[in-house]
Amino acid sequence: MEGVHDTLCKMRGRITDTARLDWLEWQGDKGACPGVINDDSGRWAVSFEGVQNVPCSRKSIDIATSFFIKRSQWKATIRQAIDAAMRGRKG
């Protein structure tokens, strides 16, 4: 099965920032909780692995979140990080 990233690239010739954001939002709609993270060295990653307290309210509340990021997930730009996540995640 062709990945979402490849499909979007073929449809648009080149992936757009709007397509990247739509993909992240779509992941959330499917029940995933993607985290876009940057570090103090300016690197970026997108992680679907981590832990957080579960908000039990429809109101916004304070939460604590920890992400698990492999060394290979760190990228130089936010676009590279999202593109890598899109290529690595089916659907």
Secondary structure, 3 states (H helix, E strand, C coil): CCCHHHHHHHHHCCCCHHHHHHHHHHHHHCCCCCEEEECCCCCEEEECCEEECCCCCCCCCCCCEEECCCHHHCECCHHHHHHHHHHHCCC
